[in-house]
Amino acid sequence: MRIDENVIEKLDDAGFEVNANAAGAVSESRCYTVEDLQSILMISKSSVYALLKKKEFRWIRVGRSGYRISRKSFDEWLDHTA
């Protein structure tokens, strides 16, 4: 399933967070988890959260403590950072 792009416009004040219930199901093949970014970047979980807080790439919140990071947004960020 895909995230309805019309739902994305309803962002909170952080500018990148969308309620996952409103967005619908997120296909895992299009997203990374915090743990995935830890492995890819070889950094701590708190460092990943710091990147999310700095709005380095697009992400959505799933439930109370889960995050899904846009694979495309992250990969573009990594290409420009490296």
N, C-alpha and C positions, 0 to 999 in steps of 0.2 A: 504494500500500500504506500501511497505517497502522502506527504503533508499537503493539505490544501493551501496553496500559496495565498489565498485571500485571508486565511487565518493568521498568517505571519504578520500582517499589518497591525494586528492587535498586540503590539509589543509593550512590555512594561517600561518603567522609567530607566531601566538599565539599557534598554534599546535592543537587547538580543534575546531576552527570555520570553518564551511562549508557554502557556499552560498546555501540557501534553494532552490532557483530556479534550481540550478544545481543538487541538491540532489533529487528532486522530492517531492511528497507529503509525509508528515510525519503523521503517524497514531497517534492520540492522546492517544490511549491506551498504546503506547510504550514510551510516553514522559510526562514529567512534565512541567508546566509553572513556571515562577518566582513566581506567586501568590500561586501555589501549594506548592513550597518550603517554602514560607513564613508561610503557615499554618502548614506544617509538622514540621518545625523546630522552629516555633514561634519566628521568627526574622524579622527584618525590610527588606524592599525591597533593601535598600542600602547594607545590610549585605549579601543578596543573590548575588547581583552584585559583591561584594568583593570576594565571593567564586568562582564565574565564572571567575573573573580576575585571581585568584590564580590557575586556572586549576585543581580544586579539582575533577571534573568529566567531562565527555564528554557532549558537547552541540553544537547546531547549531543555527545560527541566521536566523530569519524569518522576511523578510522585513527590515525596517530601525530600528525598536526598539523592535521587539519581539524575544524571545529566547525559545527554546525547549531543555529541559535537558533529556538526556538518562535516562530512568527509571532504567534500569539495572545498569548502571554506578553509578548513584546516590545511589541506594539501596546498592550496594557493598561498596561504600565509607562510607555510614552511618553505615553499619554493622561493618566495621573496625575501625570507629571512636568512636562508642559507647562503 
